[in-house]
Amino acid sequence: MRVDKSKWQKIFLGEVCNLYQPKTIATSCLDSNGKYLVYGANGVIGKYNEYNHKFPEVLITCRGATCGTINISKPFSWINGNAMVVHPKEENLLDFAFLGKAVSAIDYSKVITGAAQPQITRANLQKVQIVIPTLVEQQTIASELDAVQEMIDGYKTQITDLDALAQSIFLDMFGDPVTNPKGWEIMKIGEISEVTSSKRIYQSEQTKSGIPFYKISDFPNLIEYGYSDTGIFISQAKYEELKSKKLVPNESDLLITSRGTLGLCYIVKDEDCFYFQDGMITWLKNLKSTVLSAFLGFMFQSSLFKNQIEKAQNGSTIAYLSIAMIRKFDMIVPPIKLQQHFVSQVEAIEKQKELIRDQLAETETLMAERMQYYFS
């Protein structure tokens, strides 16, 4: 849809919307059996037996590191005061769905204050400008963007369903690894692989181009998409030096996140050429021939490993997995032929996921382009 934006009104948010922070209920008051959802800064945080909003509302996170995040509440919900409610003053002036899209396109960096505790105040938010086309145009734009979002959500659901299928196949073939009903051999990670980390790369050794140097923050993208747009590199010469000393991971080695989100696993491919942050990422190499790397990688998603990761954190204030902890993790070791059969099925599922990820990426790009067109 093409539009004539020259006729659109540019107006302060506070002129067309009431902005307010509702009463906050204490976390101790939340009730898992409550009838109504409770919204905090970052979406749903629990349930409660009362509601303070009958209809859906547009919410802006106004405290903490995620300031500016947009959520849309469900009808009959309780909204806490660390979210700012953005409610249209006149329904015949602003379409609700359009308002949600318009506020999500705002750059909030200019209205966030406070270094130690970022916040968005009502006074600053009132001065933010949005563009308002006619009500009919708003509804048309919102319908178009909702349709694209529905496609995005659909692709994400397909990926989730395929992940669930892989988990179902695992349980069918091997049983619950926690109870091990099929009596598979149990071995420790340290018995089936060498558990280590990379060599430390100092800031003076980092460059602006060359071989990608991945930090732990790069790993979610590396795992999901096979690459990450890092801005940190090491020189080709440094990489070759590390490689000559066998300090670079080889195909089928596993890299495990050991800080923050624990236990995310990346299996190194033959074509990979990168280095990675020591201490934050654990390197499993020289696997025994009785264990396939893809099977071990899948084990990191299992309830057995998740339980062991959680147990290892008992009493710790910082999420961390040491090399010593990982060495002691137990895993089931079924016959290699059964592992191979399972891995072949998972690889087929991953190929389907890859096709869906490509469609998802294209659709997300389309959404970004349309948002840019309407709201820039």
Secondary structure as GFF3:
##gff-version 3
##sequence-region A 1 376
A	DSSP	three_ten_helix	5	7	.	.	.	ID=ss1
A	DSSP	beta_strand	9	12	.	.	.	ID=ss2
A	DSSP	alpha_helix	13	16	.	.	.	ID=ss3
A	DSSP	beta_strand	17	20	.	.	.	ID=ss4
A	DSSP	three_ten_helix	27	29	.	.	.	ID=ss5
A	DSSP	beta_strand	36	40	.	.	.	ID=ss6
A	DSSP	beta_strand	43	48	.	.	.	ID=ss7
A	DSSP	beta_strand	58	61	.	.	.	ID=ss8
A	DSSP	beta_strand	70	72	.	.	.	ID=ss9
A	DSSP	beta_strand	77	79	.	.	.	ID=ss10
A	DSSP	beta_strand	83	88	.	.	.	ID=ss11
A	DSSP	alpha_helix	96	104	.	.	.	ID=ss12
A	DSSP	three_ten_helix	108	110	.	.	.	ID=ss13
A	DSSP	beta_strand	112	113	.	.	.	ID=ss14
A	DSSP	beta_strand	119	120	.	.	.	ID=ss15
A	DSSP	alpha_helix	122	126	.	.	.	ID=ss16
A	DSSP	beta_strand	129	132	.	.	.	ID=ss17
A	DSSP	alpha_helix	135	174	.	.	.	ID=ss18
A	DSSP	beta_strand	185	188	.	.	.	ID=ss19
A	DSSP	alpha_helix	189	192	.	.	.	ID=ss20
A	DSSP	beta_strand	194	196	.	.	.	ID=ss21
A	DSSP	three_ten_helix	203	205	.	.	.	ID=ss22
A	DSSP	beta_strand	206	207	.	.	.	ID=ss23
A	DSSP	beta_strand	211	214	.	.	.	ID=ss24
A	DSSP	three_ten_helix	216	218	.	.	.	ID=ss25
A	DSSP	alpha_helix	219	225	.	.	.	ID=ss26
A	DSSP	beta_strand	233	234	.	.	.	ID=ss27
A	DSSP	alpha_helix	236	244	.	.	.	ID=ss28
A	DSSP	beta_strand	254	257	.	.	.	ID=ss29
A	DSSP	beta_strand	265	267	.	.	.	ID=ss30
A	DSSP	beta_strand	275	276	.	.	.	ID=ss31
A	DSSP	beta_strand	281	285	.	.	.	ID=ss32
A	DSSP	alpha_helix	293	299	.	.	.	ID=ss33
A	DSSP	alpha_helix	303	312	.	.	.	ID=ss34
A	DSSP	alpha_helix	323	327	.	.	.	ID=ss35
A	DSSP	beta_strand	330	333	.	.	.	ID=ss36
A	DSSP	alpha_helix	336	375	.	.	.	ID=ss37
###
